[in-house]
Amino acid sequence: MKNGLAEYLKVFCKKRVFVTTLIIINSLVISGLSWAVSLHKILYIHDGEFVGQLCSVVPAKGMTPVCLADGGYGSPSWRPHGNLIAAELKTRQGTKLVILNKNGRLVRALSKSKGCYRPEWSPDGRYLYAINYRLGHAIRRWNLESHRFKDIPVRGFGKEYSYLQGISFSPNYKRAAISVDKFKKILISDVYGDHFRVRKILPGKFHYVAQSVWIDNDRLLFVGVKKNDDRGEIWQLNIGRGELWQLNVLTGKIKKISIRGLSLRDFVTLSPDHKSVVICATDNPQDPKWSLWLYKLGSPTATRITNGIEDVDPDWR
């Protein structure tokens, strides 16, 4: 590839056109990047000069994070197949949801979104879902084209869980993983037009199960801690001792994914090709600085891609 570009460059040098463009392309190839990778940006929340800065970073060595918007943001989410971002925004009147463009500029605020958290797009990008604790066993859904919203009930489980915490969808949009209460369980649910139907409550024997992401239509990843360790019921994930787990929703089988030298917090996001994840982790749990790390599934180690003290809520487009 490098030799081919060199020959190509010679031809264009003779013609004295497009030389600068080709040099840029050559440097990208030599440094190990590609145009496809450069378009895949990770949104995240950084606590720096302002609390809740909306930032983005390209997951490649030597790339510098960019701040898109200052202060008060949380849980950013790329719209599939588009350039819009949904996010929480803290205001004096409380938390609401907003839609931003890819550069972090406000497009509009969502109606009836006060008190809503953790926005999540449907895989087709048509709907936006969000949690509101006042809704109990329901999740609010907006249609951005019609500007209408509807509360979608979650059916098929008992009163042992009081409220919902988060939602993620399988790629085919037929299943949802819904977190409950203090992140104790995941409700594996079928998706219908006017409701969710719980089919399984997974996994067993965990102290804590953070919000999950789907690898495919049958498997998902989450950060959590199993009950057979020695940390006890008082354990909290923010001290940095979480681990990454894979769950098969058909069989209920779980598998620990070991990442050498890191302790994890709640947050995990999947690459567009489903071969890598970005996690929020520290390599020093006694004096933690929470940064984002890139981990290729199946490899023993991860690579740091940010250097913040509090970099959380990643979402990979």
N, C-alpha and C positions, 0 to 999 in steps of 0.2 A: 504493500500500500504506500509506504514511504517513498520507495523508488519510483513508483508510478506517478506520484504527485510531483516528484522532482523533475521528471521528464516533461510532465504537463506544464510545469512552471517555466521550463526553458522555452517551450513553444510560445507561451504567452509573453515572456520577456521580450522575445524577438518582435512581437507585434505591439509591445508596449501598452497592453491593456489588461485590466483586472489583476495586476500584479499584487497589489495590496490585499485584495480579497483572498487570493490563493495563499499568500503567506499566512494569513490568519487561519485559514482552513488547515494548513500544514501544521501549525503550532498546536491546534486543537487535537489533531490525530496523534502527534508525537507525545503530547502530555497525557494521553489515555482517555480523553474526553470524546464525546461525539455530539452531533446536533441533537440526537434524540434525548440523551441524558441532560443536556443543557436546558431543555424545555421542561423538565420534570422538577418543579420546585416544591419545597416543603414549607408550609406555613407553620408558625409556632408562636407561642407567647413568651416574651422576655421581660423579666423584671430588672430594669436597669435605671436609667435616669428617670423614667416614669414607670409606675406599676402597670403591668398589662399592655406592654407595647406589642403590636402586631408586626411580626418580622417574617422574612422568608430567606431560605438558603438553598443553593443547588448542592446536592449531596456528592461533592467531589473535592478532592484534596486541593487546598489553596483557594477555595472560593469563599468570599467574604459575605456574611449575612447582611441583609438590607432591611432597614426599618421602614415599614409601609405606613403605619399610623401610631400615634402616641396615646397611650394611657387608656385604661379601663376596659380593654378587650379580653375575651376568653373564648375557648373552644372554637377556633376557626375551622371552617369546612369548605373545601373546594366543591363547586357544582360539577358533577360529571359532564364531560363533553362540552365544557364551556369555561368562561373566564370570570364567573361571579364567585364571591365568597360570602358565606353566611357566618355570623359570629355573634356572641354575646357582647353587649355593651352596658357597662355600669354607669348609671346616671343618678342624679339627685332624687329622681322619682323611683329608682329601683332598676333592676336589670331588664333589658329588652333585647330583641333580636334585630339585627340590621343586615342589609345586603350591601356589599362593597364591590367595586370593580377590582380587577387584578392588581391595580396599583394602590389599593387601600382607600380609595375615595368613596364616600358615601353615595350609594344609589338611592336607597330609601330605607326607612324603618318599616318593620312588619306590624300591621295592625293586630291588636289583641295579643301582643307578645310579652307584655309585662309579666315578670316572674318566670319566664321560660328560660331553659338552660339546654346545653349540649345539642345544638342543631345537627341534624343528620339528613342528607339528601337521599331520596330514593335512587337506585342505580341508574334509572333512565333520566334523572335530573328533572322530572316533572314536579315532584312534590318535595317539600321540606318538612321534616318532623322535628319536634322538640318536646322536652320534658317540662312539666309544670306540676309541682308537688300538690297544688290545690286540686288537681284533677283526679287524684287517687289512682284508680286502675284504668287510666286513659292517657293517650298521647295526642297532642295537638298536631294537626297537619294543615299546611298551607298549599294552595295551588297558586304559583306565582303568575300564571297567565291570567287567571280569572280574579286574582286578589282575594279569593275566598278562603276561609279556614273551616275546619271541622275537627271535633274531638273524636278520636277513634278508640273505642273500648278494647281492652285486653281481657279476653274471656278464657275460662277453663282452669283457673287456679283459685285456691281458697283465700280466707281472710288472714292467713298467717303472715302475709306480706302486705304492708300498709300503703306503700307508694312505689313508684318506678324511678329509676335512676339514669337510664341511658338506653339507646337502641342502635343496632347496626344491622345491615341487611346482607343476605347472601347475594352473590353476583346475579343470579337469575330472578331475584326479587320475590322468591317464593317462601323464604324463611326469614325470620328476624330473631336476633339474640337480644333479649331485654333484661337489663340489670335491675335488681330490686333492693329496696331498703338500704342497709349499710353495705351494699355490694357483697352480699352473702351467697347469692345464687344467680344463675342465668336462666331465664325462661326461653326455651327454644319453641318458637311459635310459627304457625303457618300464617301467611299474609293474605288477607282477603280485602275486597274493596272497601268494606265498611267496618271491619273489625280484625283483631288478631286472635288466633285460637292457640292456646298453650298446649303443646304436645308432650314436652319433657321439661323437667326441672333439673339442671345439671350445674356444676359437677358435685359429687359427694366429697365430704371430709376436707373442706377448705375453710380457713378462717376468713378469707377475703378473696373476692373474684372481681378484678377491675373490668371496666368496659372492654369489649372484645372486638376483633376484626376478623373477617372471613378470608381464609386462604382460597377456598373454593366453595361449592354449594353444600358440602358435607363436613368441612373442617374449619375450625376457627382458632385464633390465638388470643391469649389473655395473660396479664400479669397477675400473679396471686401467690398465696402461701398455703401450703397443705397443713392439715391439722395434726399430722403425725410428726411434726418437727417439735422443737423444744421452746418455741417462742410464746406459747400460751395465748389465751383469748384476748389479753390486753395488747397484743402486738398491733402495731399500726404501720401501714405501708410507707408513710412518709419518712420513717427512719432509714429506709433504703435497704431492705432485705428481701425484696420481692424477686420472683423468678418468672421466666417466660415458660408458658405451657401451651401445648397443642391439645385440642379436644375434638374428638369425632362425635358429632351430634347423633349419628345413627346408632353407634355401639356404646357411647358413653365413655370410651377408652380415652385416658389422658396420657400424655408423654411430656416429660420435662425437656426443655431445650436449654442446654448448658452454654453459658457465655462466660468465658474465663475472665476473672478479675473484676467483675462488675456486680453492683447491687442495683436493683431496678425499682422505679416508682410505677404508678398506675399506667402510664401512657405508652401506647404502641400504635404505629401506623404502618401500612403495607405499601410496598412499591407498586407502580402500575403494572409491572410484569409478574407480581406476586412471588418474586425470588428473594427479596430483601425486606427488612423492616428497619424503621427508626424507632429507638427506644429512648426514654428519659432515664438516665443512670448516673452513678457516681463510681469512681474507682477508689474512693476513700470514705466509707460510711461513717467513720468516727468524726470526720469534719467534712460533711458532704457539700459538694458544689454540683448542682444538677445541670448537666449538659445533655445535648442530643448526640446519640451514637448510631452509626450505621452498621448494621449486622446482616451479612449474607447468610441466609438460612443454610445450615449444614456446616458452616465454618466454625472454628473454635473461638475466635476472637472478634471484637468489634472495633470500629474506628471512630474516634471523636470527630464531630463535624461542627460543633459550636463550643464556645468556651465560657458560657454564662454561668452565673451562680444559681439562676432559677429560669431555665429554659424548659417549658412544658407544653402540653397540648399540641403535639405535632400532627399535621395532616398532609399527606403526600399526594400530589396530583399525578 
